[in-house]
């Protein structure tokens, strides 16, 4: 709820009291504009108006439509935003009073005025950030100023421009006011005494910032959890792949072991066959030796060996038979050489059967020659 009230009178019992002003502002008001045209008045009511407006939770805007002099200049400073027209008049001075009595009573009155003056000076300093000595000079000289000067001193925040004023001058004044505002804000950081309402506003701002940061932390935590889940899933997949590869390697290792065992078996078979081959070779050599001495015995040995081996007759047997058939034709044939050229025992046996007489005759001849 936004409301507007007018302080268009003197301040105090013969004009508008602090109570009368407060009664015009509901406690649940959200925005209040106080329009001022006052020559001032009672310091006590002026201070009460100032503090009431400062402590109210609503956003307060004060606008100087005419005068904001003496105590009214203090009420003006209660606004969260203070606005003045170019032709507005603001006046600062030391408080004064009418007194009667003896010297002691008058000295006491002067001390009391100093206390009032110091209270007003603190309010001016809190708003402008100026040095106390400079403010005291303004108050001692009863300084009257137009709206633009009020902005320059930091007593007002912004200047309400007339519609007829050229736009470029308006822009220049706004820039100047912004500069003054920046200076004032810098000074306030060092010297201003904050009101309860300002502290609460700052607290609310910090709460909002904390809320934003908390939401961001939650967002990051959520993202981190999701990322962790993804990493864990990837790790599980990698572990499964590793397990599968281990099983594959184990299977290959078993196959290698089986192949090695099979190789060892084959090696043993080869060794056995090699032994048998050597044995058969010895038997064949023994048969040849026996044949040279006694063909009949050699034939029996070879026949027995052929029967034991049961080897299928191959092309060499056919060649031996053919050679036997051609024995009568080729008279100078070396039968014994062909006989020993045959590797298969059965082939030799058949060759012997076909050529035994001739071979025995040749053997006898050999024996006669040798004898």
LOFI-440811 format. One record per residue (C-alpha): residue number from 1; x, y, z. Coordinates in steps of 0.2 Angstrom, whole numbers, plus 2048, in hexadecimal, padded with zeros to 3 digits. Layout:
! residues N
<rec><num>NUM</num><u>X</u><v>Y</v><w>Z</w></rec>
...
This chain:
! residues 371
<rec><num>1</num><u>800</u><v>800</v><w>800</w></rec>
<rec><num>2</num><u>807</u><v>811</v><w>7FB</w></rec>
<rec><num>3</num><u>801</u><v>821</v><w>803</w></rec>
<rec><num>4</num><u>806</u><v>834</v><w>802</w></rec>
<rec><num>5</num><u>805</u><v>841</v><w>810</w></rec>
<rec><num>6</num><u>809</u><v>853</v><w>811</w></rec>
<rec><num>7</num><u>813</u><v>85C</v><w>81E</w></rec>
<rec><num>8</num><u>80E</u><v>86E</v><w>818</w></rec>
<rec><num>9</num><u>80F</u><v>877</v><w>829</w></rec>
<rec><num>10</num><u>81A</u><v>87B</v><w>837</w></rec>
<rec><num>11</num><u>820</u><v>86D</v><w>842</w></rec>
<rec><num>12</num><u>81A</u><v>86B</v><w>854</w></rec>
<rec><num>13</num><u>80B</u><v>870</v><w>85E</w></rec>
<rec><num>14</num><u>806</u><v>87F</v><w>854</w></rec>
<rec><num>15</num><u>807</u><v>875</v><w>844</w></rec>
<rec><num>16</num><u>809</u><v>863</v><w>840</w></rec>
<rec><num>17</num><u>80F</u><v>858</v><w>84E</w></rec>
<rec><num>18</num><u>819</u><v>848</v><w>84D</w></rec>
<rec><num>19</num><u>809</u><v>83E</v><w>853</w></rec>
<rec><num>20</num><u>7FE</u><v>846</v><w>846</w></rec>
<rec><num>21</num><u>80B</u><v>841</v><w>838</w></rec>
<rec><num>22</num><u>80C</u><v>82F</v><w>83F</w></rec>
<rec><num>23</num><u>7FA</u><v>82D</v><w>840</w></rec>
<rec><num>24</num><u>7F9</u><v>82F</v><w>82D</w></rec>
<rec><num>25</num><u>804</u><v>821</v><w>829</w></rec>
<rec><num>26</num><u>7FD</u><v>80F</v><w>82B</w></rec>
<rec><num>27</num><u>809</u><v>802</v><w>833</w></rec>
<rec><num>28</num><u>807</u><v>7F7</v><w>824</w></rec>
<rec><num>29</num><u>80B</u><v>804</v><w>817</w></rec>
<rec><num>30</num><u>818</u><v>7FF</v><w>80A</w></rec>
<rec><num>31</num><u>81C</u><v>80F</v><w>802</w></rec>
<rec><num>32</num><u>81A</u><v>821</v><w>809</w></rec>
<rec><num>33</num><u>81D</u><v>832</v><w>801</w></rec>
<rec><num>34</num><u>81E</u><v>841</v><w>80D</w></rec>
<rec><num>35</num><u>81D</u><v>851</v><w>804</w></rec>
<rec><num>36</num><u>825</u><v>860</v><w>80E</w></rec>
<rec><num>37</num><u>822</u><v>872</v><w>80E</w></rec>
<rec><num>38</num><u>827</u><v>878</v><w>81F</w></rec>
<rec><num>39</num><u>831</u><v>886</v><w>827</w></rec>
<rec><num>40</num><u>835</u><v>87A</v><w>836</w></rec>
<rec><num>41</num><u>830</u><v>87C</v><w>848</w></rec>
<rec><num>42</num><u>832</u><v>871</v><w>857</w></rec>
<rec><num>43</num><u>842</u><v>867</v><w>858</w></rec>
<rec><num>44</num><u>83A</u><v>859</v><w>862</w></rec>
<rec><num>45</num><u>82C</u><v>856</v><w>856</w></rec>
<rec><num>46</num><u>838</u><v>857</v><w>848</w></rec>
<rec><num>47</num><u>843</u><v>84A</v><w>84F</w></rec>
<rec><num>48</num><u>834</u><v>83F</v><w>853</w></rec>
<rec><num>49</num><u>82E</u><v>840</v><w>841</w></rec>
<rec><num>50</num><u>83F</u><v>83C</v><w>83B</w></rec>
<rec><num>51</num><u>841</u><v>82C</v><w>845</w></rec>
<rec><num>52</num><u>830</u><v>826</v><w>843</w></rec>
<rec><num>53</num><u>832</u><v>827</v><w>830</w></rec>
<rec><num>54</num><u>843</u><v>81F</v><w>831</w></rec>
<rec><num>55</num><u>83D</u><v>810</v><w>83B</w></rec>
<rec><num>56</num><u>82D</u><v>80D</v><w>831</w></rec>
<rec><num>57</num><u>82E</u><v>7FD</v><w>826</w></rec>
<rec><num>58</num><u>827</u><v>806</v><w>816</w></rec>
<rec><num>59</num><u>832</u><v>80E</v><w>809</w></rec>
<rec><num>60</num><u>832</u><v>821</v><w>80D</w></rec>
<rec><num>61</num><u>834</u><v>82E</v><w>800</w></rec>
<rec><num>62</num><u>835</u><v>841</v><w>805</w></rec>
<rec><num>63</num><u>832</u><v>84E</v><w>7F8</w></rec>
<rec><num>64</num><u>835</u><v>861</v><w>7FC</w></rec>
<rec><num>65</num><u>828</u><v>86B</v><w>7F3</w></rec>
<rec><num>66</num><u>82C</u><v>87B</v><w>7FB</w></rec>
<rec><num>67</num><u>836</u><v>87E</v><w>80B</w></rec>
<rec><num>68</num><u>83F</u><v>871</v><w>815</w></rec>
<rec><num>69</num><u>846</u><v>87D</v><w>822</w></rec>
<rec><num>70</num><u>84D</u><v>87A</v><w>834</w></rec>
<rec><num>71</num><u>844</u><v>86B</v><w>83C</w></rec>
<rec><num>72</num><u>83C</u><v>867</v><w>82B</w></rec>
<rec><num>73</num><u>84D</u><v>864</v><w>823</w></rec>
<rec><num>74</num><u>84F</u><v>856</v><w>830</w></rec>
<rec><num>75</num><u>83F</u><v>84E</v><w>82C</w></rec>
<rec><num>76</num><u>844</u><v>84F</v><w>819</w></rec>
<rec><num>77</num><u>853</u><v>844</v><w>81D</w></rec>
<rec><num>78</num><u>848</u><v>836</v><w>823</w></rec>
<rec><num>79</num><u>844</u><v>831</v><w>811</w></rec>
<rec><num>80</num><u>84C</u><v>821</v><w>80A</w></rec>
<rec><num>81</num><u>84C</u><v>82D</v><w>7FB</w></rec>
<rec><num>82</num><u>84C</u><v>840</v><w>7FC</w></rec>
<rec><num>83</num><u>846</u><v>849</v><w>7ED</w></rec>
<rec><num>84</num><u>847</u><v>85C</v><w>7EB</w></rec>
<rec><num>85</num><u>841</u><v>868</v><w>7DD</w></rec>
<rec><num>86</num><u>84E</u><v>874</v><w>7D6</w></rec>
<rec><num>87</num><u>845</u><v>882</v><w>7DE</w></rec>
<rec><num>88</num><u>842</u><v>879</v><w>7EF</w></rec>
<rec><num>89</num><u>84A</u><v>882</v><w>7FE</w></rec>
<rec><num>90</num><u>854</u><v>879</v><w>80C</w></rec>
<rec><num>91</num><u>85A</u><v>882</v><w>81B</w></rec>
<rec><num>92</num><u>866</u><v>87C</v><w>829</w></rec>
<rec><num>93</num><u>86A</u><v>886</v><w>839</w></rec>
<rec><num>94</num><u>86D</u><v>883</v><w>84B</w></rec>
<rec><num>95</num><u>85E</u><v>881</v><w>856</w></rec>
<rec><num>96</num><u>858</u><v>891</v><w>85F</w></rec>
<rec><num>97</num><u>84C</u><v>895</v><w>86D</w></rec>
<rec><num>98</num><u>845</u><v>8A3</v><w>878</w></rec>
<rec><num>99</num><u>84C</u><v>8A2</v><w>88A</w></rec>
<rec><num>100</num><u>84A</u><v>8AD</v><w>89A</w></rec>
<rec><num>101</num><u>853</u><v>8AB</v><w>8AA</w></rec>
<rec><num>102</num><u>864</u><v>8AE</v><w>8B3</w></rec>
<rec><num>103</num><u>875</u><v>8AB</v><w>8AC</w></rec>
<rec><num>104</num><u>875</u><v>899</v><w>8B2</w></rec>
<rec><num>105</num><u>865</u><v>895</v><w>8AA</w></rec>
<rec><num>106</num><u>86A</u><v>89D</v><w>89A</w></rec>
<rec><num>107</num><u>87A</u><v>894</v><w>899</w></rec>
<rec><num>108</num><u>870</u><v>884</v><w>89D</w></rec>
<rec><num>109</num><u>865</u><v>888</v><w>88E</w></rec>
<rec><num>110</num><u>874</u><v>88A</v><w>883</w></rec>
<rec><num>111</num><u>87A</u><v>879</v><w>888</w></rec>
<rec><num>112</num><u>869</u><v>872</v><w>884</w></rec>
<rec><num>113</num><u>869</u><v>87A</v><w>873</w></rec>
<rec><num>114</num><u>87A</u><v>873</v><w>86F</w></rec>
<rec><num>115</num><u>873</u><v>861</v><w>873</w></rec>
<rec><num>116</num><u>865</u><v>865</v><w>867</w></rec>
<rec><num>117</num><u>871</u><v>86B</v><w>85A</w></rec>
<rec><num>118</num><u>87C</u><v>85C</v><w>85B</w></rec>
<rec><num>119</num><u>86D</u><v>851</v><w>859</w></rec>
<rec><num>120</num><u>869</u><v>85A</v><w>849</w></rec>
<rec><num>121</num><u>87B</u><v>85A</v><w>843</w></rec>
<rec><num>122</num><u>87C</u><v>847</v><w>845</w></rec>
<rec><num>123</num><u>86D</u><v>845</v><w>839</w></rec>
<rec><num>124</num><u>875</u><v>850</v><w>82C</w></rec>
<rec><num>125</num><u>885</u><v>847</v><w>82D</w></rec>
<rec><num>126</num><u>87D</u><v>836</v><w>82C</w></rec>
<rec><num>127</num><u>874</u><v>83B</v><w>81C</w></rec>
<rec><num>128</num><u>882</u><v>845</v><w>813</w></rec>
<rec><num>129</num><u>892</u><v>83D</v><w>81A</w></rec>
<rec><num>130</num><u>89A</u><v>84E</v><w>81C</w></rec>
<rec><num>131</num><u>8A6</u><v>853</v><w>82A</w></rec>
<rec><num>132</num><u>89E</u><v>85A</v><w>839</w></rec>
<rec><num>133</num><u>8A8</u><v>86A</v><w>838</w></rec>
<rec><num>134</num><u>8A1</u><v>86D</v><w>826</w></rec>
<rec><num>135</num><u>88F</u><v>869</v><w>82C</w></rec>
<rec><num>136</num><u>892</u><v>875</v><w>83B</w></rec>
<rec><num>137</num><u>897</u><v>883</v><w>830</w></rec>
<rec><num>138</num><u>887</u><v>881</v><w>826</w></rec>
<rec><num>139</num><u>87C</u><v>881</v><w>836</w></rec>
<rec><num>140</num><u>886</u><v>890</v><w>83D</w></rec>
<rec><num>141</num><u>883</u><v>89A</v><w>82E</w></rec>
<rec><num>142</num><u>870</u><v>895</v><w>82C</w></rec>
<rec><num>143</num><u>873</u><v>88F</v><w>81B</w></rec>
<rec><num>144</num><u>865</u><v>890</v><w>80E</w></rec>
<rec><num>145</num><u>866</u><v>886</v><w>7FE</w></rec>
<rec><num>146</num><u>85C</u><v>882</v><w>7EF</w></rec>
<rec><num>147</num><u>858</u><v>870</v><w>7E9</w></rec>
<rec><num>148</num><u>868</u><v>86E</v><w>7DE</w></rec>
<rec><num>149</num><u>873</u><v>873</v><w>7ED</w></rec>
<rec><num>150</num><u>86A</u><v>867</v><w>7F8</w></rec>
<rec><num>151</num><u>86F</u><v>859</v><w>7EC</w></rec>
<rec><num>152</num><u>881</u><v>85F</v><w>7EB</w></rec>
<rec><num>153</num><u>882</u><v>85F</v><w>7FE</w></rec>
<rec><num>154</num><u>87B</u><v>84E</v><w>7FF</w></rec>
<rec><num>155</num><u>86B</u><v>853</v><w>809</w></rec>
<rec><num>156</num><u>860</u><v>84E</v><w>7FA</w></rec>
<rec><num>157</num><u>862</u><v>83F</v><w>7EF</w></rec>
<rec><num>158</num><u>85A</u><v>845</v><w>7DF</w></rec>
<rec><num>159</num><u>854</u><v>855</v><w>7D6</w></rec>
<rec><num>160</num><u>843</u><v>856</v><w>7CF</w></rec>
<rec><num>161</num><u>845</u><v>85F</v><w>7BE</w></rec>
<rec><num>162</num><u>839</u><v>86B</v><w>7B7</w></rec>
<rec><num>163</num><u>831</u><v>865</v><w>7A7</w></rec>
<rec><num>164</num><u>837</u><v>875</v><w>79D</w></rec>
<rec><num>165</num><u>84A</u><v>871</v><w>7A1</w></rec>
<rec><num>166</num><u>854</u><v>86B</v><w>793</w></rec>
<rec><num>167</num><u>858</u><v>859</v><w>792</w></rec>
<rec><num>168</num><u>86B</u><v>85B</v><w>792</w></rec>
<rec><num>169</num><u>86B</u><v>866</v><w>7A2</w></rec>
<rec><num>170</num><u>85F</u><v>859</v><w>7AA</w></rec>
<rec><num>171</num><u>86C</u><v>84B</v><w>7A5</w></rec>
<rec><num>172</num><u>87A</u><v>855</v><w>7AD</w></rec>
<rec><num>173</num><u>871</u><v>858</v><w>7BD</w></rec>
<rec><num>174</num><u>86D</u><v>845</v><w>7BE</w></rec>
<rec><num>175</num><u>87F</u><v>841</v><w>7BB</w></rec>
<rec><num>176</num><u>885</u><v>84D</v><w>7C8</w></rec>
<rec><num>177</num><u>878</u><v>847</v><w>7D5</w></rec>
<rec><num>178</num><u>87F</u><v>835</v><w>7D1</w></rec>
<rec><num>179</num><u>890</u><v>83B</v><w>7D5</w></rec>
<rec><num>180</num><u>88B</u><v>843</v><w>7E5</w></rec>
<rec><num>181</num><u>881</u><v>833</v><w>7E9</w></rec>
<rec><num>182</num><u>891</u><v>828</v><w>7E7</w></rec>
<rec><num>183</num><u>89B</u><v>834</v><w>7F2</w></rec>
<rec><num>184</num><u>88D</u><v>834</v><w>7FF</w></rec>
<rec><num>185</num><u>88C</u><v>821</v><w>7FE</w></rec>
<rec><num>186</num><u>89F</u><v>81F</v><w>800</w></rec>
<rec><num>187</num><u>89E</u><v>82B</v><w>80F</w></rec>
<rec><num>188</num><u>88F</u><v>821</v><w>817</w></rec>
<rec><num>189</num><u>89A</u><v>811</v><w>817</w></rec>
<rec><num>190</num><u>8A6</u><v>81A</v><w>822</w></rec>
<rec><num>191</num><u>89B</u><v>825</v><w>82D</w></rec>
<rec><num>192</num><u>889</u><v>822</v><w>82C</w></rec>
<rec><num>193</num><u>87E</u><v>81B</v><w>83A</w></rec>
<rec><num>194</num><u>872</u><v>80F</v><w>832</w></rec>
<rec><num>195</num><u>860</u><v>80F</v><w>838</w></rec>
<rec><num>196</num><u>856</u><v>7FF</v><w>83D</w></rec>
<rec><num>197</num><u>84D</u><v>7FF</v><w>82C</w></rec>
<rec><num>198</num><u>85D</u><v>800</v><w>822</w></rec>
<rec><num>199</num><u>865</u><v>7F2</v><w>82C</w></rec>
<rec><num>200</num><u>855</u><v>7E8</v><w>829</w></rec>
<rec><num>201</num><u>856</u><v>7EB</v><w>817</w></rec>
<rec><num>202</num><u>868</u><v>7E7</v><w>816</w></rec>
<rec><num>203</num><u>864</u><v>7D7</v><w>820</w></rec>
<rec><num>204</num><u>857</u><v>7D2</v><w>814</w></rec>
<rec><num>205</num><u>863</u><v>7D5</v><w>805</w></rec>
<rec><num>206</num><u>86F</u><v>7CA</v><w>80E</w></rec>
<rec><num>207</num><u>862</u><v>7BD</v><w>811</w></rec>
<rec><num>208</num><u>85D</u><v>7BD</v><w>7FE</w></rec>
<rec><num>209</num><u>870</u><v>7BB</v><w>7FA</w></rec>
<rec><num>210</num><u>872</u><v>7AD</v><w>806</w></rec>
<rec><num>211</num><u>862</u><v>7A5</v><w>7FE</w></rec>
<rec><num>212</num><u>86A</u><v>7A7</v><w>7ED</w></rec>
<rec><num>213</num><u>87A</u><v>79F</v><w>7F3</w></rec>
<rec><num>214</num><u>871</u><v>791</v><w>7FB</w></rec>
<rec><num>215</num><u>868</u><v>78D</v><w>7EC</w></rec>
<rec><num>216</num><u>878</u><v>78D</v><w>7E2</w></rec>
<rec><num>217</num><u>880</u><v>782</v><w>7EE</w></rec>
<rec><num>218</num><u>871</u><v>776</v><w>7ED</w></rec>
<rec><num>219</num><u>872</u><v>777</v><w>7DA</w></rec>
<rec><num>220</num><u>885</u><v>772</v><w>7DB</w></rec>
<rec><num>221</num><u>882</u><v>764</v><w>7E7</w></rec>
<rec><num>222</num><u>874</u><v>75D</v><w>7DC</w></rec>
<rec><num>223</num><u>880</u><v>75E</v><w>7CD</w></rec>
<rec><num>224</num><u>88E</u><v>756</v><w>7D7</w></rec>
<rec><num>225</num><u>883</u><v>748</v><w>7DC</w></rec>
<rec><num>226</num><u>87D</u><v>745</v><w>7CA</w></rec>
<rec><num>227</num><u>88F</u><v>746</v><w>7C4</w></rec>
<rec><num>228</num><u>895</u><v>73A</v><w>7D1</w></rec>
<rec><num>229</num><u>887</u><v>72E</v><w>7CC</w></rec>
<rec><num>230</num><u>88D</u><v>72F</v><w>7BA</w></rec>
<rec><num>231</num><u>89F</u><v>72C</v><w>7C0</w></rec>
<rec><num>232</num><u>89A</u><v>71D</v><w>7CB</w></rec>
<rec><num>233</num><u>890</u><v>716</v><w>7BC</w></rec>
<rec><num>234</num><u>89F</u><v>717</v><w>7B1</w></rec>
<rec><num>235</num><u>8AA</u><v>70F</v><w>7BE</w></rec>
<rec><num>236</num><u>89E</u><v>701</v><w>7C0</w></rec>
<rec><num>237</num><u>89E</u><v>6FE</v><w>7AD</w></rec>
<rec><num>238</num><u>8B1</u><v>6FF</v><w>7AC</w></rec>
<rec><num>239</num><u>8B2</u><v>6F2</v><w>7BB</w></rec>
<rec><num>240</num><u>8A6</u><v>6E7</v><w>7B1</w></rec>
<rec><num>241</num><u>8B1</u><v>6E8</v><w>7A1</w></rec>
<rec><num>242</num><u>8C0</u><v>6E4</v><w>7AC</w></rec>
<rec><num>243</num><u>8B8</u><v>6D5</v><w>7B3</w></rec>
<rec><num>244</num><u>8B3</u><v>6CF</v><w>7A2</w></rec>
<rec><num>245</num><u>8C4</u><v>6D1</v><w>79C</w></rec>
<rec><num>246</num><u>8CB</u><v>6C8</v><w>7AB</w></rec>
<rec><num>247</num><u>8C0</u><v>6BA</v><w>7A7</w></rec>
<rec><num>248</num><u>8C5</u><v>6BA</v><w>795</w></rec>
<rec><num>249</num><u>8D7</u><v>6BA</v><w>799</w></rec>
<rec><num>250</num><u>8D4</u><v>6AC</v><w>7A6</w></rec>
<rec><num>251</num><u>8CC</u><v>6A2</v><w>798</w></rec>
<rec><num>252</num><u>8DA</u><v>6A5</v><w>78C</w></rec>
<rec><num>253</num><u>8E6</u><v>6A0</v><w>799</w></rec>
<rec><num>254</num><u>8DD</u><v>68F</v><w>79B</w></rec>
<rec><num>255</num><u>8DD</u><v>68D</v><w>788</w></rec>
<rec><num>256</num><u>8F0</u><v>690</v><w>788</w></rec>
<rec><num>257</num><u>8F2</u><v>684</v><w>796</w></rec>
<rec><num>258</num><u>8E8</u><v>677</v><w>78C</w></rec>
<rec><num>259</num><u>8F1</u><v>67A</v><w>77C</w></rec>
<rec><num>260</num><u>902</u><v>679</v><w>786</w></rec>
<rec><num>261</num><u>8FC</u><v>668</v><w>78D</w></rec>
<rec><num>262</num><u>8F7</u><v>663</v><w>77C</w></rec>
<rec><num>263</num><u>907</u><v>668</v><w>775</w></rec>
<rec><num>264</num><u>910</u><v>65E</v><w>782</w></rec>
<rec><num>265</num><u>906</u><v>64F</v><w>77D</w></rec>
<rec><num>266</num><u>90A</u><v>651</v><w>76B</w></rec>
<rec><num>267</num><u>91C</u><v>654</v><w>76F</w></rec>
<rec><num>268</num><u>91C</u><v>643</v><w>778</w></rec>
<rec><num>269</num><u>913</u><v>63B</v><w>76A</w></rec>
<rec><num>270</num><u>920</u><v>642</v><w>75E</w></rec>
<rec><num>271</num><u>92E</u><v>63B</v><w>769</w></rec>
<rec><num>272</num><u>925</u><v>62A</v><w>76A</w></rec>
<rec><num>273</num><u>923</u><v>62A</v><w>757</w></rec>
<rec><num>274</num><u>935</u><v>62F</v><w>755</w></rec>
<rec><num>275</num><u>93A</u><v>621</v><w>760</w></rec>
<rec><num>276</num><u>930</u><v>615</v><w>756</w></rec>
<rec><num>277</num><u>937</u><v>61B</v><w>746</w></rec>
<rec><num>278</num><u>949</u><v>619</v><w>74D</w></rec>
<rec><num>279</num><u>944</u><v>607</v><w>752</w></rec>
<rec><num>280</num><u>93D</u><v>603</v><w>741</w></rec>
<rec><num>281</num><u>94C</u><v>60A</v><w>739</w></rec>
<rec><num>282</num><u>957</u><v>5FF</v><w>744</w></rec>
<rec><num>283</num><u>94C</u><v>5F0</v><w>73F</w></rec>
<rec><num>284</num><u>94E</u><v>5F5</v><w>72D</w></rec>
<rec><num>285</num><u>961</u><v>5F7</v><w>72E</w></rec>
<rec><num>286</num><u>961</u><v>5E6</v><w>737</w></rec>
<rec><num>287</num><u>957</u><v>5DE</v><w>729</w></rec>
<rec><num>288</num><u>963</u><v>5E5</v><w>71C</w></rec>
<rec><num>289</num><u>972</u><v>5DE</v><w>725</w></rec>
<rec><num>290</num><u>96A</u><v>5CD</v><w>727</w></rec>
<rec><num>291</num><u>965</u><v>5CD</v><w>715</w></rec>
<rec><num>292</num><u>976</u><v>5D0</v><w>70F</w></rec>
<rec><num>293</num><u>97B</u><v>5C0</v><w>719</w></rec>
<rec><num>294</num><u>96B</u><v>5B5</v><w>717</w></rec>
<rec><num>295</num><u>95E</u><v>5BB</v><w>70C</w></rec>
<rec><num>296</num><u>951</u><v>5AF</v><w>712</w></rec>
<rec><num>297</num><u>953</u><v>5B5</v><w>724</w></rec>
<rec><num>298</num><u>952</u><v>5C7</v><w>71E</w></rec>
<rec><num>299</num><u>942</u><v>5C4</v><w>715</w></rec>
<rec><num>300</num><u>93A</u><v>5BC</v><w>724</w></rec>
<rec><num>301</num><u>93F</u><v>5CB</v><w>72F</w></rec>
<rec><num>302</num><u>938</u><v>5D7</v><w>722</w></rec>
<rec><num>303</num><u>928</u><v>5CD</v><w>720</w></rec>
<rec><num>304</num><u>925</u><v>5CD</v><w>732</w></rec>
<rec><num>305</num><u>928</u><v>5DF</v><w>734</w></rec>
<rec><num>306</num><u>91D</u><v>5E3</v><w>725</w></rec>
<rec><num>307</num><u>90F</u><v>5D8</v><w>72D</w></rec>
<rec><num>308</num><u>911</u><v>5E2</v><w>73E</w></rec>
<rec><num>309</num><u>910</u><v>5F3</v><w>737</w></rec>
<rec><num>310</num><u>902</u><v>5EF</v><w>72B</w></rec>
<rec><num>311</num><u>907</u><v>5FE</v><w>720</w></rec>
<rec><num>312</num><u>8FC</u><v>601</v><w>710</w></rec>
<rec><num>313</num><u>906</u><v>5FD</v><w>700</w></rec>
<rec><num>314</num><u>90A</u><v>60D</v><w>6F7</w></rec>
<rec><num>315</num><u>911</u><v>612</v><w>6E6</w></rec>
<rec><num>316</num><u>922</u><v>60B</v><w>6EB</w></rec>
<rec><num>317</num><u>91A</u><v>5FA</v><w>6EB</w></rec>
<rec><num>318</num><u>914</u><v>5FC</v><w>6DA</w></rec>
<rec><num>319</num><u>924</u><v>602</v><w>6D4</w></rec>
<rec><num>320</num><u>92D</u><v>5F3</v><w>6DC</w></rec>
<rec><num>321</num><u>921</u><v>5E7</v><w>6D3</w></rec>
<rec><num>322</num><u>924</u><v>5F0</v><w>6C3</w></rec>
<rec><num>323</num><u>937</u><v>5EF</v><w>6C6</w></rec>
<rec><num>324</num><u>935</u><v>5DD</v><w>6C9</w></rec>
<rec><num>325</num><u>92B</u><v>5DA</v><w>6B9</w></rec>
<rec><num>326</num><u>939</u><v>5E3</v><w>6AF</w></rec>
<rec><num>327</num><u>947</u><v>5D9</v><w>6B7</w></rec>
<rec><num>328</num><u>947</u><v>5CD</v><w>6A8</w></rec>
<rec><num>329</num><u>949</u><v>5DB</v><w>69B</w></rec>
<rec><num>330</num><u>956</u><v>5E5</v><w>6A4</w></rec>
<rec><num>331</num><u>964</u><v>5D9</v><w>6A6</w></rec>
<rec><num>332</num><u>971</u><v>5E5</v><w>6AE</w></rec>
<rec><num>333</num><u>964</u><v>5EB</v><w>6BB</w></rec>
<rec><num>334</num><u>96B</u><v>5EC</v><w>6CD</w></rec>
<rec><num>335</num><u>95D</u><v>5E2</v><w>6D6</w></rec>
<rec><num>336</num><u>965</u><v>5E4</v><w>6E7</w></rec>
<rec><num>337</num><u>966</u><v>5F7</v><w>6E5</w></rec>
<rec><num>338</num><u>954</u><v>5F8</v><w>6E0</w></rec>
<rec><num>339</num><u>950</u><v>5ED</v><w>6EE</w></rec>
<rec><num>340</num><u>958</u><v>5F8</v><w>6FB</w></rec>
<rec><num>341</num><u>951</u><v>607</v><w>6F3</w></rec>
<rec><num>342</num><u>93F</u><v>601</v><w>6F9</w></rec>
<rec><num>343</num><u>93A</u><v>609</v><w>70A</w></rec>
<rec><num>344</num><u>92A</u><v>5FF</v><w>70D</w></rec>
<rec><num>345</num><u>92D</u><v>5ED</v><w>714</w></rec>
<rec><num>346</num><u>91F</u><v>5E6</v><w>70A</w></rec>
<rec><num>347</num><u>925</u><v>5ED</v><w>6FA</w></rec>
<rec><num>348</num><u>936</u><v>5E5</v><w>6FE</w></rec>
<rec><num>349</num><u>92D</u><v>5D5</v><w>701</w></rec>
<rec><num>350</num><u>924</u><v>5D5</v><w>6F1</w></rec>
<rec><num>351</num><u>934</u><v>5DA</v><w>6E8</w></rec>
<rec><num>352</num><u>93D</u><v>5CC</v><w>6F0</w></rec>
<rec><num>353</num><u>930</u><v>5BF</v><w>6EB</w></rec>
<rec><num>354</num><u>931</u><v>5C5</v><w>6D9</w></rec>
<rec><num>355</num><u>944</u><v>5C6</v><w>6D8</w></rec>
<rec><num>356</num><u>94A</u><v>5B9</v><w>6E5</w></rec>
<rec><num>357</num><u>952</u><v>5AD</v><w>6D9</w></rec>
<rec><num>358</num><u>95B</u><v>5BA</v><w>6CF</w></rec>
<rec><num>359</num><u>960</u><v>5C4</v><w>6DF</w></rec>
<rec><num>360</num><u>967</u><v>5B4</v><w>6E7</w></rec>
<rec><num>361</num><u>970</u><v>5AF</v><w>6D8</w></rec>
<rec><num>362</num><u>978</u><v>5C1</v><w>6D8</w></rec>
<rec><num>363</num><u>97C</u><v>5BF</v><w>6EA</w></rec>
<rec><num>364</num><u>985</u><v>5AE</v><w>6E6</w></rec>
<rec><num>365</num><u>98E</u><v>5B6</v><w>6D8</w></rec>
<rec><num>366</num><u>993</u><v>5C4</v><w>6E4</w></rec>
<rec><num>367</num><u>999</u><v>5B8</v><w>6F1</w></rec>
<rec><num>368</num><u>9A3</u><v>5AE</v><w>6E4</w></rec>
<rec><num>369</num><u>9AB</u><v>5BE</v><w>6DE</w></rec>
<rec><num>370</num><u>9AF</u><v>5C3</v><w>6F0</w></rec>
<rec><num>371</num><u>9B6</u><v>5B1</v><w>6F3</w></rec>
